């Protein structure tokens, strides 16, 4: 009988069945690969440094020692958090499948991850980008309308690209959109966005709509626009206007929310406009505002550390 490979000897056979469990959950290949890689490293540590060869013999103390070893390697909080999540989910799976009676990872807490503040454009940068889209060809008029609506509404790019004529209520100055969880919300838009949207609807859209579609926006072929195409466009637009920030269509949404708060709009209203279920998701924009305020203060007073 062929002898098993060394890496197979150092891991737990239950990890193989757990991999199929993850595949059934339809996680991305990259996520599954990362989880399995993390668990194989976990298994090697248990066997090599804890003398634990059966997953049923793992105790909380063993897991805590493994986490301590990760911290000594000075891994990022994000990497450690992902490894702990993989371990906790693996042991939950084993309990659910009745391979384990007790879960040694049940009370293991994940480290808090530092949330990176999103990139935000200033109102001057937004205006500069908008005003630079000033040609009268069909695609330029379309682009100006899209950018105006995106900034005026704070919609996600997916929501913008999926807009249909029935979502537009321009006489009443609002748009309806379907966000995450298939929840419809009403989003008001201003006169400037309405002006450019009407300009697009009354000419360029008729020329671009080759298939009698109810969609609002189309690419040059008359087909539904892709997120990737608009992503490339907005990055190019920023570069043409001397903006070197790493931006995406979602940056416009971040900027919309931040500018509202800077102009005194209540956080709960911003939450409603963005379609956030949890207010804590919206609160990140208050941190952006405070961060900018501190930077401005430090610059004004030239504080030396």
C-alpha positions as CSV (number, residue, x, y, z in Angstrom):
1,X,0.0,0.0,0.0
2,X,1.4,3.4,-1.0
3,X,2.5,5.5,1.9
4,X,0.5,8.9,2.2
5,X,2.3,12.1,1.4
6,X,3.9,14.0,4.2
7,X,1.4,16.9,4.0
8,X,-1.5,14.5,4.2
9,X,0.0,13.0,7.4
10,X,0.3,16.4,9.0
11,X,-3.3,17.5,8.4
12,X,-6.7,16.3,9.6
13,X,-8.8,14.2,7.2
14,X,-11.9,16.1,8.3
15,X,-10.6,19.1,6.4
16,X,-11.4,17.4,3.1
17,X,-15.0,16.9,3.9
18,X,-15.2,20.5,5.2
19,X,-13.9,21.7,1.8
20,X,-16.9,20.1,0.1
21,X,-19.1,21.7,2.7
22,X,-17.7,25.1,1.7
23,X,-18.2,24.3,-1.9
24,X,-21.9,23.6,-1.3
25,X,-22.2,27.1,0.3
26,X,-21.0,28.5,-3.1
27,X,-18.1,30.5,-1.7
28,X,-15.6,31.8,-4.1
29,X,-12.7,29.5,-5.0
30,X,-10.2,32.0,-3.5
31,X,-12.1,32.1,-0.2
32,X,-12.3,28.3,-0.1
33,X,-8.6,27.9,-0.9
34,X,-7.7,30.5,1.8
35,X,-9.7,28.6,4.4
36,X,-8.3,25.2,3.6
37,X,-4.7,26.6,3.5
38,X,-5.3,28.2,6.9
39,X,-6.7,25.0,8.4
40,X,-3.9,22.9,7.0
41,X,-1.4,25.2,8.7
42,X,-3.5,24.9,11.9
43,X,-3.4,21.1,11.7
44,X,0.4,21.1,11.2
45,X,0.8,23.2,14.3
46,X,-1.4,20.9,16.4
47,X,0.5,17.8,15.3
48,X,4.0,19.2,15.4
49,X,3.9,21.5,18.5
50,X,0.9,20.2,20.5
51,X,1.1,16.5,19.9
52,X,-2.6,16.5,18.9
53,X,-3.2,14.0,16.1
54,X,-7.0,13.7,16.3
55,X,-9.2,16.7,15.8
56,X,-11.5,15.4,18.6
57,X,-8.6,15.9,21.1
58,X,-8.1,19.6,20.4
59,X,-8.9,21.8,23.4
60,X,-9.3,25.5,23.8
61,X,-5.9,25.9,25.3
62,X,-4.3,24.3,22.1
63,X,-6.2,26.9,19.9
64,X,-5.1,29.8,22.1
65,X,-1.5,28.7,21.8
66,X,-1.8,28.6,18.0
67,X,-3.3,32.1,18.0
68,X,-0.4,33.3,20.2
69,X,2.1,31.8,17.6
70,X,0.4,33.7,14.9
71,X,0.7,37.0,16.8
72,X,4.4,36.3,17.4
73,X,4.8,36.1,13.6
74,X,3.5,39.7,13.4
75,X,0.8,38.8,10.9
76,X,-1.8,41.5,10.2
77,X,-5.0,41.6,12.2
78,X,-6.9,40.8,9.0
79,X,-4.8,37.6,8.4
80,X,-5.2,36.5,12.0
81,X,-8.9,37.2,12.0
82,X,-9.4,35.2,8.8
83,X,-7.5,32.2,10.3
84,X,-9.6,32.3,13.5
85,X,-12.8,32.6,11.5
86,X,-11.7,29.5,9.5
87,X,-11.0,27.6,12.7
88,X,-14.2,28.5,14.4
89,X,-16.3,27.7,11.3
90,X,-14.4,24.3,10.9
91,X,-15.2,23.3,14.5
92,X,-18.8,24.5,14.2
93,X,-19.1,22.3,11.1
94,X,-17.7,19.3,13.0
95,X,-20.3,19.8,15.8
96,X,-23.1,20.2,13.4
97,X,-22.1,17.0,11.6
98,X,-21.9,15.3,15.0
99,X,-18.2,14.5,14.6
100,X,-17.6,16.5,17.8
101,X,-19.6,16.7,21.0
102,X,-17.9,19.9,22.3
103,X,-16.7,22.9,20.4
104,X,-13.2,24.0,21.7
105,X,-13.4,27.2,19.5
106,X,-16.8,28.3,20.8
107,X,-15.4,31.0,23.1
108,X,-12.4,32.0,21.1
109,X,-12.9,35.7,20.1
110,X,-11.7,37.2,16.8
111,X,-9.4,40.2,17.0
112,X,-11.0,43.5,16.0
113,X,-9.9,44.5,12.5
114,X,-8.9,48.1,11.7
115,X,-11.4,49.5,9.2
116,X,-9.7,51.4,6.5
117,X,-11.4,54.7,5.9
118,X,-12.8,54.9,2.3
119,X,-11.4,57.3,-0.2
120,X,-13.5,60.5,-0.5
121,X,-13.4,63.2,-3.1
122,X,-13.8,66.9,-2.1
123,X,-16.7,68.8,-3.4
124,X,-14.2,70.8,-5.6
125,X,-12.9,67.5,-7.1
126,X,-16.4,66.2,-7.8
127,X,-17.4,69.5,-9.5
128,X,-14.2,69.5,-11.5
129,X,-14.9,66.0,-12.8
130,X,-18.5,66.8,-13.6
131,X,-17.8,70.0,-15.4
132,X,-15.1,68.4,-17.5
133,X,-17.7,66.2,-19.2
134,X,-18.9,68.9,-21.5
135,X,-19.0,67.5,-25.1
136,X,-22.2,67.1,-27.0
137,X,-21.9,63.6,-28.4
138,X,-24.2,60.8,-27.2
139,X,-21.7,59.1,-24.9
140,X,-20.5,62.3,-23.2
141,X,-24.1,63.4,-22.5
142,X,-24.8,59.9,-21.1
143,X,-21.6,60.0,-19.0
144,X,-22.5,63.4,-17.5
145,X,-26.0,62.2,-16.7
146,X,-24.7,59.0,-15.0
147,X,-22.1,60.9,-13.0
148,X,-24.7,63.6,-12.0
149,X,-27.2,61.0,-10.9
150,X,-24.6,58.9,-9.1
151,X,-23.4,61.9,-7.0
152,X,-26.9,63.4,-6.4
153,X,-28.4,60.1,-5.2
154,X,-25.5,58.1,-3.6
155,X,-26.7,55.0,-5.4
156,X,-24.5,51.9,-5.8
157,X,-23.2,51.6,-9.4
158,X,-25.1,48.3,-9.7
159,X,-28.3,50.2,-8.8
160,X,-27.6,52.9,-11.3
161,X,-26.9,50.4,-14.2
162,X,-30.1,48.5,-13.4
163,X,-32.3,51.6,-13.4
164,X,-35.4,51.4,-15.7
165,X,-37.6,54.1,-17.0
166,X,-40.3,53.2,-14.4
167,X,-37.8,54.1,-11.6
168,X,-37.6,57.7,-12.7
169,X,-40.1,60.2,-11.2
170,X,-38.4,63.4,-12.4
171,X,-41.4,65.6,-12.0
172,X,-41.5,64.7,-8.3
173,X,-37.7,64.9,-8.1
174,X,-37.0,61.4,-7.0
175,X,-35.8,57.9,-8.2
176,X,-36.7,54.5,-6.8
177,X,-34.1,51.8,-6.7
178,X,-33.8,48.3,-5.5
179,X,-30.8,47.7,-3.2
180,X,-29.4,44.9,-1.1
181,X,-31.9,42.4,0.1
182,X,-34.3,43.4,-2.8
183,X,-35.4,46.4,-0.7
184,X,-36.8,49.3,-2.7
185,X,-36.0,52.8,-1.5
186,X,-36.9,56.3,-2.7
187,X,-33.9,58.6,-3.4
188,X,-34.4,62.4,-4.0
189,X,-32.3,64.0,-6.7
190,X,-31.6,67.7,-7.4
191,X,-32.3,70.0,-10.4
192,X,-28.8,69.7,-11.9
193,X,-29.0,65.9,-12.1
194,X,-32.5,66.1,-13.4
195,X,-31.4,68.6,-16.1
196,X,-28.6,66.3,-17.4
197,X,-30.8,63.2,-17.1
198,X,-33.6,64.8,-19.2
199,X,-31.0,65.9,-21.8
200,X,-29.8,62.3,-22.1
201,X,-33.3,60.8,-22.2
202,X,-34.6,63.2,-24.9
203,X,-31.8,62.3,-27.4
204,X,-28.8,60.1,-26.8
205,X,-30.8,57.4,-25.1
206,X,-33.1,57.1,-28.1
207,X,-30.0,56.7,-30.3
208,X,-28.3,54.2,-28.1
209,X,-31.4,52.0,-27.3
210,X,-31.2,49.6,-30.3
211,X,-33.3,46.9,-28.7
212,X,-36.3,48.9,-27.4
213,X,-35.2,48.2,-23.8
214,X,-36.6,49.8,-20.7
215,X,-33.2,50.3,-19.2
216,X,-32.1,53.9,-18.7
217,X,-28.4,53.5,-19.6
218,X,-26.7,51.6,-22.4
219,X,-23.1,51.2,-23.8
220,X,-22.2,52.2,-27.3
221,X,-23.5,48.9,-28.6
222,X,-26.9,49.5,-27.2
223,X,-26.4,46.8,-24.6
224,X,-26.5,46.9,-20.8
225,X,-23.4,48.7,-19.4
226,X,-20.9,46.7,-17.3
227,X,-19.5,47.7,-14.0
228,X,-16.0,47.2,-15.3
229,X,-16.6,49.6,-18.2
230,X,-17.8,52.4,-15.9
231,X,-15.0,51.7,-13.4
232,X,-12.4,52.2,-16.2
233,X,-14.2,55.4,-17.3
234,X,-14.3,57.0,-13.9
235,X,-10.6,56.2,-13.2
236,X,-9.7,57.8,-16.5
237,X,-11.9,60.8,-15.8
238,X,-10.1,61.3,-12.4
239,X,-6.7,61.1,-14.0
240,X,-7.6,63.6,-16.8
241,X,-8.6,66.1,-14.0
242,X,-5.3,65.6,-12.1
243,X,-6.9,63.5,-9.3
244,X,-4.4,60.9,-8.2
245,X,-6.6,59.2,-5.5
246,X,-7.4,55.5,-5.9
247,X,-11.0,55.8,-6.8
248,X,-13.9,53.7,-8.1
249,X,-17.6,54.3,-8.8
250,X,-18.2,53.6,-5.1
251,X,-16.0,56.6,-4.2
252,X,-18.8,58.8,-5.5
253,X,-21.2,57.1,-3.0
254,X,-18.7,57.7,-0.2
255,X,-18.3,61.3,-1.2
256,X,-22.1,61.8,-1.4
257,X,-22.5,60.6,2.2
258,X,-19.5,62.5,3.6
259,X,-20.6,65.8,2.0
260,X,-24.1,65.4,3.4
261,X,-22.8,65.0,6.9
262,X,-20.4,67.9,6.4
263,X,-23.4,70.1,5.5
264,X,-25.3,69.2,8.6
265,X,-27.6,66.3,7.4
266,X,-28.6,64.0,10.2
267,X,-26.9,60.6,10.3
268,X,-30.2,58.7,10.3
269,X,-31.3,60.5,7.1
270,X,-27.9,59.6,5.4
271,X,-28.5,55.9,6.5
272,X,-31.9,56.0,4.9
273,X,-30.6,57.5,1.7
274,X,-27.8,55.0,1.4
275,X,-30.1,52.0,2.2
276,X,-28.0,50.8,5.1
277,X,-29.8,48.4,7.4
278,X,-27.4,49.2,10.3
279,X,-26.5,52.7,11.5
280,X,-23.0,51.4,12.4
281,X,-22.3,51.0,8.6
282,X,-23.1,54.6,8.1
283,X,-21.1,55.8,11.0
284,X,-17.8,55.3,9.2
285,X,-18.5,58.6,7.4
286,X,-18.4,60.4,10.7
287,X,-14.9,59.0,11.2
288,X,-13.9,60.4,7.8
289,X,-15.2,63.8,8.8
290,X,-13.3,63.8,12.1
291,X,-10.2,62.5,10.4
292,X,-10.3,65.4,7.9
293,X,-10.9,67.9,10.7
294,X,-7.9,66.6,12.7
295,X,-5.7,66.8,9.6
296,X,-6.8,70.3,8.9
297,X,-6.1,71.3,12.5
298,X,-2.7,69.7,12.5
299,X,-1.9,71.5,9.2
300,X,-3.1,74.9,10.5
301,X,-1.1,74.7,13.7
302,X,1.8,72.7,12.4
303,X,1.8,70.4,15.3
304,X,5.0,68.6,15.8
305,X,5.1,65.2,17.4
